[in-house]
Amino acid sequence: MIGTILSALVVGAIVGALARLIMPGKQSIGVIMTIVLGVLGSVIGSWLTYQLGYQNSNGGWEVIPFLVGIVVAIILIAIYVAVTGRKNTRTPTVR
């Protein structure tokens, strides 16, 4: 159980980091949110891939769900950045 959670966090960190590297521009999100969105991207991407009929009949590393997880993480990061936006702490002064 602990091993599964730790491996999900490690894979989520890798997927989130790769998604942020692929995305153009700078994303103003932290490491924790990158891991969270990476884990969500991995889970949703794997689920979606298997729902579409993917079978890893040869065994080994499952490349297709990993790549789909990166794409889903990119979409999740883009949505997160769009929703949170850039926070401007300076308030404009009216003269």
Buried (B, 14 or more C-beta within 10 A) or exposed (E): EEEEEEEBBEBBBBBBBBBBEEBEEEBEBEEEBBBBBBBBBBBBBBBBBBEEEBEEEEEEEBEBBBBBBBBBBBBBBBEBBEEEEEEEEEEEEEE
